[in-house]
């Protein structure tokens, strides 16, 4: 076999850059499948169910962080726009506050008992 030869610095950098480029490319892919189930009743009364093979759709998801964040923000804005504002009265707010306070007080009082029961 031939003797090993020293690589130049430029060749070594080129090889490492190629290796890093291969590693950076993600191997994760997302597919969506649409199933069609067809149900029909025969003249003799039998029910026939036929499932058609799925059509696989390559779901193009944004690969960059900024792309994912932009898509998430658009979805959040869409959900926020559909929601109506609900206002509750001051009386109901105070009632809920007291209910919360009583629950927290009960939890504080029974903390040791709950710990003991958990051990057994």
N, CA, C and O atoms as CSV, one atom per row, in Angstrom:
chain,resi,resn,atom,element,x,y,z
A,1,UNK,N,N,0.829,-1.199,0.000
A,1,UNK,CA,C,0.000,0.000,0.000
A,1,UNK,C,C,0.866,1.253,0.000
A,1,UNK,O,O,1.992,1.249,0.498
A,2,UNK,N,N,0.312,2.340,-0.577
A,2,UNK,CA,C,1.109,3.573,-0.618
A,2,UNK,C,C,1.241,4.195,0.766
A,2,UNK,O,O,0.401,3.982,1.640
A,3,UNK,N,N,2.285,4.951,0.946
A,3,UNK,CA,C,2.526,5.611,2.224
A,3,UNK,C,C,1.509,6.726,2.445
A,3,UNK,O,O,1.115,7.399,1.492
A,4,UNK,N,N,1.082,6.929,3.689
A,4,UNK,CA,C,0.141,8.024,3.952
A,4,UNK,C,C,0.815,9.364,3.734
A,4,UNK,O,O,1.971,9.568,4.105
A,5,UNK,N,N,0.058,10.284,3.115
A,5,UNK,CA,C,0.595,11.610,2.845
A,5,UNK,C,C,-0.147,12.634,3.692
A,5,UNK,O,O,-1.338,12.481,3.964
A,6,UNK,N,N,0.546,13.656,4.096
A,6,UNK,CA,C,-0.045,14.708,4.922
A,6,UNK,C,C,-1.011,15.531,4.075
A,6,UNK,O,O,-0.692,15.918,2.950
A,7,UNK,N,N,-2.202,15.795,4.632
A,7,UNK,CA,C,-3.193,16.605,3.921
A,7,UNK,C,C,-2.891,18.083,4.139
A,7,UNK,O,O,-2.395,18.484,5.191
A,8,UNK,N,N,-3.194,18.866,3.146
A,8,UNK,CA,C,-3.011,20.300,3.319
A,8,UNK,C,C,-4.140,20.828,4.208
A,8,UNK,O,O,-5.175,20.175,4.337
A,9,UNK,N,N,-3.958,21.980,4.811
A,9,UNK,CA,C,-4.949,22.563,5.722
A,9,UNK,C,C,-6.243,22.891,4.990
A,9,UNK,O,O,-7.325,22.733,5.556
A,10,UNK,N,N,-6.153,23.341,3.751
A,10,UNK,CA,C,-7.352,23.710,2.982
A,10,UNK,C,C,-8.201,22.480,2.694
A,10,UNK,O,O,-9.428,22.539,2.778
A,11,UNK,N,N,-7.555,21.358,2.353
A,11,UNK,CA,C,-8.298,20.123,2.082
A,11,UNK,C,C,-8.981,19.627,3.353
A,11,UNK,O,O,-10.130,19.188,3.305
A,12,UNK,N,N,-8.294,19.691,4.481
A,12,UNK,CA,C,-8.856,19.231,5.743
A,12,UNK,C,C,-10.073,20.068,6.128
A,12,UNK,O,O,-11.078,19.527,6.588
A,13,UNK,N,N,-9.985,21.399,5.940
A,13,UNK,CA,C,-11.120,22.269,6.254
A,13,UNK,C,C,-12.297,21.977,5.339
A,13,UNK,O,O,-13.449,21.993,5.773
A,14,UNK,N,N,-12.004,21.710,4.067
A,14,UNK,CA,C,-13.064,21.393,3.108
A,14,UNK,C,C,-13.789,20.115,3.491
A,14,UNK,O,O,-15.014,20.042,3.394
A,15,UNK,N,N,-13.043,19.105,3.926
A,15,UNK,CA,C,-13.660,17.837,4.324
A,15,UNK,C,C,-14.513,18.006,5.580
A,15,UNK,O,O,-15.607,17.448,5.663
A,16,UNK,N,N,-14.022,18.772,6.560
A,16,UNK,CA,C,-14.806,18.972,7.779
A,16,UNK,C,C,-16.056,19.789,7.497
A,16,UNK,O,O,-17.103,19.543,8.097
A,17,UNK,N,N,-15.962,20.762,6.590
A,17,UNK,CA,C,-17.135,21.573,6.239
A,17,UNK,C,C,-18.191,20.702,5.568
A,17,UNK,O,O,-19.383,20.849,5.839
A,18,UNK,N,N,-17.754,19.789,4.686
A,18,UNK,CA,C,-18.702,18.883,4.032
A,18,UNK,C,C,-19.362,17.967,5.056
A,18,UNK,O,O,-20.569,17.733,4.992
A,19,UNK,N,N,-18.576,17.447,6.002
A,19,UNK,CA,C,-19.122,16.557,7.025
A,19,UNK,C,C,-20.137,17.303,7.889
A,19,UNK,O,O,-21.179,16.746,8.233
A,20,UNK,N,N,-19.847,18.555,8.244
A,20,UNK,CA,C,-20.781,19.340,9.048
A,20,UNK,C,C,-22.056,19.635,8.279
A,20,UNK,O,O,-23.144,19.622,8.856
A,21,UNK,N,N,-21.938,19.900,6.981
A,21,UNK,CA,C,-23.117,20.182,6.160
A,21,UNK,C,C,-24.021,18.963,6.104
A,21,UNK,O,O,-25.245,19.093,6.137
A,22,UNK,N,N,-23.429,17.785,6.021
A,22,UNK,CA,C,-24.227,16.556,5.988
A,22,UNK,C,C,-24.926,16.359,7.330
A,22,UNK,O,O,-26.087,15.953,7.368
A,23,UNK,N,N,-24.220,16.647,8.443
A,23,UNK,CA,C,-24.803,16.469,9.771
A,23,UNK,C,C,-25.915,17.479,10.047
A,23,UNK,O,O,-26.875,17.153,10.744
A,24,UNK,N,N,-25.803,18.708,9.509
A,24,UNK,CA,C,-26.795,19.746,9.783
A,24,UNK,C,C,-28.139,19.454,9.126
A,24,UNK,O,O,-29.176,19.890,9.625
A,25,UNK,N,N,-28.133,18.723,8.015
A,25,UNK,CA,C,-29.381,18.453,7.310
A,25,UNK,C,C,-30.228,17.498,8.154
A,25,UNK,O,O,-29.789,16.382,8.432
A,26,UNK,N,N,-31.419,17.903,8.564
A,26,UNK,CA,C,-32.227,17.045,9.438
A,26,UNK,C,C,-32.784,15.840,8.680
A,26,UNK,O,O,-33.070,15.908,7.484
A,27,UNK,N,N,-32.925,14.746,9.408
A,27,UNK,CA,C,-33.467,13.523,8.829
A,27,UNK,C,C,-34.912,13.313,9.249
A,27,UNK,O,O,-35.464,12.230,9.055
A,28,UNK,N,N,-35.521,14.329,9.817
A,28,UNK,CA,C,-36.890,14.228,10.325
A,28,UNK,C,C,-37.859,14.714,9.259
A,28,UNK,O,O,-37.731,15.837,8.771
A,29,UNK,N,N,-38.828,13.881,8.893
A,29,UNK,CA,C,-39.835,14.266,7.915
A,29,UNK,C,C,-41.206,13.971,8.490
A,29,UNK,O,O,-41.376,13.022,9.255
A,30,UNK,N,N,-42.176,14.781,8.124
A,30,UNK,CA,C,-43.543,14.614,8.609
A,30,UNK,C,C,-44.445,14.374,7.415
A,30,UNK,O,O,-44.383,15.102,6.424
A,31,UNK,N,N,-45.289,13.342,7.510
A,31,UNK,CA,C,-46.243,13.036,6.456
A,31,UNK,C,C,-47.643,13.022,7.043
A,31,UNK,O,O,-47.839,12.657,8.202
A,32,UNK,N,N,-48.610,13.421,6.235
A,32,UNK,CA,C,-50.005,13.339,6.645
A,32,UNK,C,C,-50.701,12.362,5.715
A,32,UNK,O,O,-50.487,12.394,4.503
A,33,UNK,N,N,-51.538,11.489,6.276
A,33,UNK,CA,C,-52.265,10.514,5.463
A,33,UNK,C,C,-53.760,10.768,5.608
A,33,UNK,O,O,-54.266,10.951,6.715
A,34,UNK,N,N,-54.451,10.778,4.487
A,34,UNK,CA,C,-55.899,10.987,4.485
A,34,UNK,C,C,-56.558,9.655,4.130
A,34,UNK,O,O,-56.388,9.160,3.015
A,35,UNK,N,N,-57.303,9.074,5.059
A,35,UNK,CA,C,-58.009,7.819,4.820
A,35,UNK,C,C,-59.439,8.118,4.412
A,35,UNK,O,O,-60.062,9.050,4.922
A,36,UNK,N,N,-59.950,7.326,3.495
A,36,UNK,CA,C,-61.349,7.435,3.098
A,36,UNK,C,C,-62.021,6.111,3.422
A,36,UNK,O,O,-61.629,5.065,2.903
A,37,UNK,N,N,-63.026,6.154,4.274
A,37,UNK,CA,C,-63.776,4.955,4.637
A,37,UNK,C,C,-65.164,5.086,4.046
A,37,UNK,O,O,-65.878,6.053,4.311
A,38,UNK,N,N,-65.537,4.110,3.249
A,38,UNK,CA,C,-66.817,4.137,2.539
A,38,UNK,C,C,-67.709,3.036,3.099
A,38,UNK,O,O,-67.315,1.870,3.139
A,39,UNK,N,N,-68.896,3.403,3.526
A,39,UNK,CA,C,-69.850,2.440,4.076
A,39,UNK,C,C,-71.073,2.406,3.168
A,39,UNK,O,O,-71.652,3.444,2.849
A,40,UNK,N,N,-71.454,1.208,2.759
A,40,UNK,CA,C,-72.632,1.082,1.898
A,40,UNK,C,C,-73.466,-0.110,2.357
A,40,UNK,O,O,-72.938,-1.083,2.895
A,41,UNK,N,N,-74.766,-0.019,2.137
A,41,UNK,CA,C,-75.679,-1.098,2.506
A,41,UNK,C,C,-76.101,-1.830,1.238
A,41,UNK,O,O,-76.611,-1.228,0.293
A,42,UNK,N,N,-75.879,-3.128,1.238
A,42,UNK,CA,C,-76.236,-3.965,0.094
A,42,UNK,C,C,-77.755,-4.143,0.047
A,42,UNK,O,O,-78.429,-3.938,1.057
A,43,UNK,N,N,-78.304,-4.524,-1.119
A,43,UNK,CA,C,-79.755,-4.760,-1.214
A,43,UNK,C,C,-80.256,-5.867,-0.284
A,43,UNK,O,O,-81.416,-5.851,0.128
A,44,UNK,N,N,-79.386,-6.828,0.051
A,44,UNK,CA,C,-79.808,-7.912,0.944
A,44,UNK,C,C,-79.660,-7.545,2.419
A,44,UNK,O,O,-79.913,-8.388,3.280
A,45,UNK,N,N,-79.257,-6.311,2.736
A,45,UNK,CA,C,-79.202,-5.838,4.120
A,45,UNK,C,C,-77.815,-5.858,4.733
A,45,UNK,O,O,-77.633,-5.359,5.844
A,46,UNK,N,N,-76.839,-6.416,4.049
A,46,UNK,CA,C,-75.489,-6.455,4.602
A,46,UNK,C,C,-74.838,-5.079,4.471
A,46,UNK,O,O,-75.032,-4.361,3.490
A,47,UNK,N,N,-74.069,-4.745,5.485
A,47,UNK,CA,C,-73.347,-3.469,5.463
A,47,UNK,C,C,-71.923,-3.754,4.998
A,47,UNK,O,O,-71.250,-4.642,5.523
A,48,UNK,N,N,-71.483,-2.999,4.019
A,48,UNK,CA,C,-70.155,-3.196,3.440
A,48,UNK,C,C,-69.316,-1.956,3.723
A,48,UNK,O,O,-69.719,-0.837,3.406
A,49,UNK,N,N,-68.147,-2.164,4.320
A,49,UNK,CA,C,-67.245,-1.061,4.647
A,49,UNK,C,C,-65.962,-1.248,3.843
A,49,UNK,O,O,-65.330,-2.303,3.900
A,50,UNK,N,N,-65.589,-0.218,3.099
A,50,UNK,CA,C,-64.385,-0.267,2.273
A,50,UNK,C,C,-63.479,0.891,2.683
A,50,UNK,O,O,-63.909,2.043,2.735
A,51,UNK,N,N,-62.222,0.568,2.972
A,51,UNK,CA,C,-61.238,1.603,3.304
A,51,UNK,C,C,-60.318,1.784,2.109
A,51,UNK,O,O,-59.685,0.831,1.655
A,52,UNK,N,N,-60.245,2.999,1.605
A,52,UNK,CA,C,-59.384,3.289,0.463
A,52,UNK,C,C,-57.986,3.625,0.963
A,52,UNK,O,O,-57.820,4.193,2.042
A,53,UNK,N,N,-57.000,3.274,0.177
A,53,UNK,CA,C,-55.615,3.499,0.582
A,53,UNK,C,C,-55.352,4.996,0.746
A,53,UNK,O,O,-55.914,5.822,0.027
A,54,UNK,N,N,-54.492,5.325,1.702
A,54,UNK,CA,C,-54.260,6.742,1.990
A,54,UNK,C,C,-53.442,7.425,0.908
A,54,UNK,O,O,-52.637,6.806,0.212
A,55,UNK,N,N,-53.677,8.712,0.795
A,55,UNK,CA,C,-52.862,9.553,-0.070
A,55,UNK,C,C,-51.855,10.247,0.843
A,55,UNK,O,O,-52.249,11.027,1.710
A,56,UNK,N,N,-50.603,9.986,0.667
A,56,UNK,CA,C,-49.583,10.544,1.550
A,56,UNK,C,C,-49.215,11.939,1.060
A,56,UNK,O,O,-48.873,12.146,-0.104
A,57,UNK,N,N,-49.296,12.884,1.989
A,57,UNK,CA,C,-48.987,14.272,1.672
A,57,UNK,C,C,-47.769,14.666,2.491
A,57,UNK,O,O,-47.768,14.537,3.715
A,58,UNK,N,N,-46.744,15.139,1.821
A,58,UNK,CA,C,-45.548,15.598,2.519
A,58,UNK,C,C,-45.867,16.942,3.154
A,58,UNK,O,O,-46.119,17.923,2.454
A,59,UNK,N,N,-45.854,16.985,4.476
A,59,UNK,CA,C,-46.200,18.205,5.196
A,59,UNK,C,C,-44.966,19.097,5.284
A,59,UNK,O,O,-44.010,18.786,5.994
A,60,UNK,N,N,-45.001,20.187,4.568
A,60,UNK,CA,C,-43.854,21.094,4.539
A,60,UNK,C,C,-43.873,21.974,5.777
A,60,UNK,O,O,-44.583,22.979,5.828
A,61,UNK,N,N,-43.090,21.589,6.769
A,61,UNK,CA,C,-42.989,22.387,7.978
A,61,UNK,C,C,-41.749,23.266,7.865
A,61,UNK,O,O,-40.746,22.853,7.285
A,62,UNK,N,N,-41.813,24.468,8.414
A,62,UNK,CA,C,-40.635,25.329,8.350
A,62,UNK,C,C,-39.484,24.718,9.141
A,62,UNK,O,O,-39.670,24.257,10.267
A,63,UNK,N,N,-38.312,24.719,8.555
A,63,UNK,CA,C,-37.167,24.079,9.182
A,63,UNK,C,C,-36.433,25.023,10.134
A,63,UNK,O,O,-35.721,24.564,11.028
A,64,UNK,N,N,-36.596,26.323,9.956
A,64,UNK,CA,C,-35.861,27.255,10.801
A,64,UNK,C,C,-36.680,27.610,12.032
A,64,UNK,O,O,-37.905,27.493,12.047
A,65,UNK,N,N,-35.977,28.040,13.048
A,65,UNK,CA,C,-36.626,28.444,14.292
A,65,UNK,C,C,-37.547,29.634,14.054
A,65,UNK,O,O,-38.671,29.666,14.555
A,66,UNK,N,N,-37.069,30.610,13.289
A,66,UNK,CA,C,-37.877,31.809,13.025
A,66,UNK,C,C,-39.136,31.460,12.240
A,66,UNK,O,O,-40.198,32.036,12.478
A,67,UNK,N,N,-39.020,30.524,11.312
A,67,UNK,CA,C,-40.194,30.098,10.542
A,67,UNK,C,C,-41.235,29.441,11.428
A,67,UNK,O,O,-42.431,29.700,11.292
A,68,UNK,N,N,-40.771,28.575,12.352
A,68,UNK,CA,C,-41.704,27.914,13.279
A,68,UNK,C,C,-42.369,28.934,14.194
A,68,UNK,O,O,-43.568,28.847,14.460
A,69,UNK,N,N,-41.585,29.907,14.680
A,69,UNK,CA,C,-42.140,30.924,15.572
A,69,UNK,C,C,-43.169,31.788,14.849
A,69,UNK,O,O,-44.196,32.139,15.430
A,70,UNK,N,N,-42.908,32.134,13.595
A,70,UNK,CA,C,-43.848,32.952,12.825
A,70,UNK,C,C,-45.152,32.197,12.612
A,70,UNK,O,O,-46.235,32.767,12.742
A,71,UNK,N,N,-45.046,30.909,12.286
A,71,UNK,CA,C,-46.253,30.104,12.080
A,71,UNK,C,C,-47.043,29.973,13.384
A,71,UNK,O,O,-48.273,30.033,13.376
A,72,UNK,N,N,-46.340,29.796,14.495
A,72,UNK,CA,C,-46.994,29.683,15.803
A,72,UNK,C,C,-47.716,30.980,16.160
A,72,UNK,O,O,-48.825,30.955,16.694
A,73,UNK,N,N,-47.081,32.110,15.863
A,73,UNK,CA,C,-47.682,33.412,16.158
A,73,UNK,C,C,-48.947,33.625,15.336
A,73,UNK,O,O,-49.940,34.143,15.846
A,74,UNK,N,N,-48.916,33.228,14.064
A,74,UNK,CA,C,-50.101,33.359,13.209
A,74,UNK,C,C,-51.257,32.519,13.741
A,74,UNK,O,O,-52.404,32.967,13.758
A,75,UNK,N,N,-50.946,31.291,14.176
A,75,UNK,CA,C,-51.998,30.429,14.742
A,75,UNK,C,C,-52.571,31.043,16.014
A,75,UNK,O,O,-53.786,31.034,16.216
A,76,UNK,N,N,-51.703,31.576,16.873
A,76,UNK,CA,C,-52.155,32.176,18.127
A,76,UNK,C,C,-53.025,33.397,17.859
A,76,UNK,O,O,-54.037,33.594,18.532
A,77,UNK,N,N,-52.644,34.218,16.885
A,77,UNK,CA,C,-53.445,35.396,16.543
A,77,UNK,C,C,-54.814,34.985,16.024
A,77,UNK,O,O,-55.813,35.638,16.327
A,78,UNK,N,N,-54.870,33.916,15.250
A,78,UNK,CA,C,-56.149,33.431,14.729
A,78,UNK,C,C,-57.067,32.959,15.838
A,78,UNK,O,O,-58.266,33.237,15.824
A,79,UNK,N,N,-56.496,32.242,16.804
A,79,UNK,CA,C,-57.297,31.753,17.934
A,79,UNK,C,C,-57.753,32.923,18.794
A,79,UNK,O,O,-58.902,32.962,19.235
A,80,UNK,N,N,-56.855,33.876,19.033
A,80,UNK,CA,C,-57.177,35.020,19.880
A,80,UNK,C,C,-58.275,35.875,19.249
A,80,UNK,O,O,-59.110,36.435,19.958
A,81,UNK,N,N,-58.275,35.976,17.938
A,81,UNK,CA,C,-59.266,36.798,17.249
A,81,UNK,C,C,-60.671,36.224,17.344
A,81,UNK,O,O,-61.646,36.975,17.333
A,82,UNK,N,N,-60.790,34.901,17.437
A,82,UNK,CA,C,-62.108,34.262,17.485
A,82,UNK,C,C,-62.746,34.311,18.870
A,82,UNK,O,O,-63.966,34.203,18.993
A,83,UNK,N,N,-61.940,34.473,19.904
A,83,UNK,CA,C,-62.456,34.416,21.263
A,83,UNK,C,C,-63.220,35.700,21.607
A,83,UNK,O,O,-62.778,36.800,21.273
A,84,UNK,N,N,-64.348,35.555,22.266
A,84,UNK,CA,C,-65.105,36.710,22.736
A,84,UNK,C,C,-64.641,37.066,24.138
A,84,UNK,O,O,-64.115,36.226,24.868
A,85,UNK,N,N,-64.843,38.315,24.496
A,85,UNK,CA,C,-64.472,38.730,25.842
A,85,UNK,C,C,-65.615,38.429,26.795
A,85,UNK,O,O,-66.777,38.726,26.521
A,86,UNK,N,N,-65.259,37.841,27.905
A,86,UNK,CA,C,-66.251,37.540,28.918
A,86,UNK,C,C,-65.919,38.364,30.156
A,86,UNK,O,O,-64.798,38.307,30.663
A,87,UNK,N,N,-66.892,39.126,30.640
A,87,UNK,CA,C,-66.687,39.928,31.842
A,87,UNK,C,C,-67.542,39.335,32.947
A,87,UNK,O,O,-68.715,39.026,32.737
A,88,UNK,N,N,-66.944,39.175,34.142
A,88,UNK,CA,C,-67.744,38.692,35.265
A,88,UNK,C,C,-67.851,39.817,36.278
A,88,UNK,O,O,-66.990,40.694,36.364
A,89,UNK,N,N,-68.918,39.767,37.033
A,89,UNK,CA,C,-69.196,40.845,37.981
A,89,UNK,C,C,-68.190,40.838,39.129
A,89,UNK,O,O,-67.515,39.840,39.383
A,90,UNK,N,N,-68.108,41.977,39.816
A,90,UNK,CA,C,-67.198,42.110,40.954
A,90,UNK,C,C,-67.601,41.133,42.051
A,90,UNK,O,O,-66.750,40.555,42.727
A,91,UNK,N,N,-68.913,40.954,42.220
A,91,UNK,CA,C,-69.414,40.023,43.237
A,91,UNK,C,C,-68.906,38.606,42.959
A,91,UNK,O,O,-68.458,37.902,43.865
A,92,UNK,N,N,-68.986,38.208,41.702
A,92,UNK,CA,C,-68.532,36.858,41.343
A,92,UNK,C,C,-67.015,36.747,41.472
A,92,UNK,O,O,-66.502,35.699,41.866
A,93,UNK,N,N,-66.295,37.817,41.145
A,93,UNK,CA,C,-64.835,37.802,41.295
A,93,UNK,C,C,-64.448,37.599,42.754
A,93,UNK,O,O,-63.563,36.802,43.064
A,94,UNK,N,N,-65.117,38.326,43.650
A,94,UNK,CA,C,-64.816,38.202,45.087
A,94,UNK,C,C,-65.167,36.816,45.595
A,94,UNK,O,O,-64.453,36.251,46.423
A,95,UNK,N,N,-66.269,36.269,45.097
A,95,UNK,CA,C,-66.693,34.925,45.500
A,95,UNK,C,C,-65.632,33.893,45.088
A,95,UNK,O,O,-65.279,33.007,45.866
A,96,UNK,N,N,-65.137,34.022,43.865
A,96,UNK,CA,C,-64.109,33.100,43.390
A,96,UNK,C,C,-62.812,33.253,44.183
A,96,UNK,O,O,-62.125,32.272,44.469
A,97,UNK,N,N,-62.487,34.501,44.533
A,97,UNK,CA,C,-61.280,34.756,45.306
A,97,UNK,C,C,-61.370,34.091,46.681
A,97,UNK,O,O,-60.403,33.490,47.150
A,98,UNK,N,N,-62.530,34.200,47.321
A,98,UNK,CA,C,-62.724,33.576,48.633
A,98,UNK,C,C,-62.673,32.052,48.527
A,98,UNK,O,O,-62.119,31.374,49.391
A,99,UNK,N,N,-63.255,31.537,47.466
A,99,UNK,CA,C,-63.251,30.094,47.253
A,99,UNK,C,C,-61.809,29.596,47.124
A,99,UNK,O,O,-61.443,28.569,47.696
A,100,UNK,N,N,-61.005,30.332,46.372
A,100,UNK,CA,C,-59.609,29.976,46.180
A,100,UNK,C,C,-58.850,30.044,47.507
A,100,UNK,O,O,-58.046,29.166,47.823
A,101,UNK,N,N,-59.118,31.099,48.276
A,101,UNK,CA,C,-58.446,31.283,49.560
A,101,UNK,C,C,-58.789,30.152,50.526
A,101,UNK,O,O,-57.913,29.637,51.220
A,102,UNK,N,N,-60.069,29.768,50.569
A,102,UNK,CA,C,-60.495,28.680,51.457
A,102,UNK,C,C,-59.843,27.358,51.054
A,102,UNK,O,O,-59.434,26.576,51.911
A,103,UNK,N,N,-59.750,27.114,49.753
A,103,UNK,CA,C,-59.142,25.880,49.267
A,103,UNK,C,C,-57.666,25.829,49.661
A,103,UNK,O,O,-57.169,24.794,50.105
A,104,UNK,N,N,-56.968,26.964,49.493
A,104,UNK,CA,C,-55.557,27.008,49.849
A,104,UNK,C,C,-55.365,26.795,51.355
A,104,UNK,O,O,-54.418,26.132,51.780
A,105,UNK,N,N,-56.263,27.358,52.146
A,105,UNK,CA,C,-56.188,27.207,53.597
A,105,UNK,C,C,-56.394,25.744,53.989
A,105,UNK,O,O,-55.691,25.225,54.856
A,106,UNK,N,N,-57.350,25.087,53.355
A,106,UNK,CA,C,-57.609,23.672,53.621
A,106,UNK,C,C,-56.392,22.827,53.245
A,106,UNK,O,O,-56.007,21.918,53.981
A,107,UNK,N,N,-55.796,23.132,52.104
A,107,UNK,CA,C,-54.619,22.378,51.667
A,107,UNK,C,C,-53.462,22.566,52.647
A,107,UNK,O,O,-52.710,21.630,52.920
A,108,UNK,N,N,-53.327,23.782,53.172
A,108,UNK,CA,C,-52.260,24.051,54.129
A,108,UNK,C,C,-52.497,23.285,55.432
A,108,UNK,O,O,-51.567,22.720,56.009
A,109,UNK,N,N,-53.749,23.275,55.885
A,109,UNK,CA,C,-54.085,22.586,57.130
A,109,UNK,C,C,-53.874,21.083,57.036
A,109,UNK,O,O,-53.414,20.461,57.994
A,110,UNK,N,N,-54.199,20.502,55.909
A,110,UNK,CA,C,-54.155,19.039,55.785
A,110,UNK,C,C,-52.875,18.532,55.122
A,110,UNK,O,O,-52.801,17.370,54.723
A,111,UNK,N,N,-51.882,19.390,55.007
A,111,UNK,CA,C,-50.650,19.001,54.317
A,111,UNK,C,C,-49.963,17.812,54.989
A,111,UNK,O,O,-49.592,16.850,54.317
A,112,UNK,N,N,-49.793,17.874,56.311
A,112,UNK,CA,C,-49.112,16.789,57.024
A,112,UNK,C,C,-49.888,15.485,56.934
A,112,UNK,O,O,-49.301,14.418,56.755
A,113,UNK,N,N,-51.196,15.570,57.057
A,113,UNK,CA,C,-52.027,14.372,56.963
A,113,UNK,C,C,-51.882,13.727,55.581
A,113,UNK,O,O,-51.770,12.507,55.463
A,114,UNK,N,N,-51.887,14.550,54.558
A,114,UNK,CA,C,-51.744,14.015,53.199
A,114,UNK,C,C,-50.377,13.372,53.005
A,114,UNK,O,O,-50.256,12.358,52.319
A,115,UNK,N,N,-49.351,13.961,53.609
A,115,UNK,CA,C,-48.011,13.367,53.519
A,115,UNK,C,C,-47.971,12.009,54.207
A,115,UNK,O,O,-47.405,11.054,53.675
A,116,UNK,N,N,-48.580,11.924,55.406
A,116,UNK,CA,C,-48.608,10.651,56.135
A,116,UNK,C,C,-49.346,9.582,55.341
A,116,UNK,O,O,-48.894,8.440,55.261
A,117,UNK,N,N,-50.462,9.946,54.765
A,117,UNK,CA,C,-51.236,8.974,53.988
A,117,UNK,C,C,-50.485,8.538,52.734
A,117,UNK,O,O,-50.647,7.411,52.267
A,118,UNK,N,N,-49.682,9.413,52.206
A,118,UNK,CA,C,-48.915,9.089,51.002
A,118,UNK,C,C,-47.823,8.068,51.286
A,118,UNK,O,O,-47.491,7.251,50.427
A,119,UNK,N,N,-47.260,8.117,52.501
A,119,UNK,CA,C,-46.155,7.213,52.856
A,119,UNK,C,C,-46.618,5.773,52.974
A,119,UNK,O,O,-45.875,4.856,52.625
A,120,UNK,N,N,-47.820,5.560,53.456
A,120,UNK,CA,C,-48.291,4.185,53.699
A,120,UNK,C,C,-48.743,3.496,52.452
A,120,UNK,O,O,-49.163,2.340,52.504
